[in-house]
């Protein structure tokens, strides 16, 4: 069941269907990645809605592979909106399940490599630092807060 859940999760992501993606998440979901840090519950779900909405009508693609009962490798292809630079991010994900739903989801990727693609020279110089990660987490969470507040209106 968990393999099918993970496959369906990434199929929904490739289709930019955040509602379907979040249907595979437990209400007590804990998500973590280098860009956002740790997100829980509705905040984690809102992140997927924000990301999917931001990619609508753009050249976005997700390919998942090596799916097991509690892990997957996936690759995302998209344009970073702030710079217009093309991204090919390689991510390894781990999952824990409860009641047939994803309870914990951790994405691991090389943030320095991503920063070089997204920001060019600036990312090459700063992308591997704790300062950069902290600043990125603050920025992504600010955008998520803004998104959540806008949707609540």
PyMOL commands that set and color helices and strands:
alter all, ss='L'
color gray80, all
select helices_A, chain A and resi 2-14+18-23+41-55+111-119+121-126+130-152
alter helices_A, ss='H'
color red, helices_A
select strands_A, chain A and resi 25-33+37-40+61-65+71-80+85-98+101-108
alter strands_A, ss='S'
color yellow, strands_A
deselect
rebuild
show_as cartoon
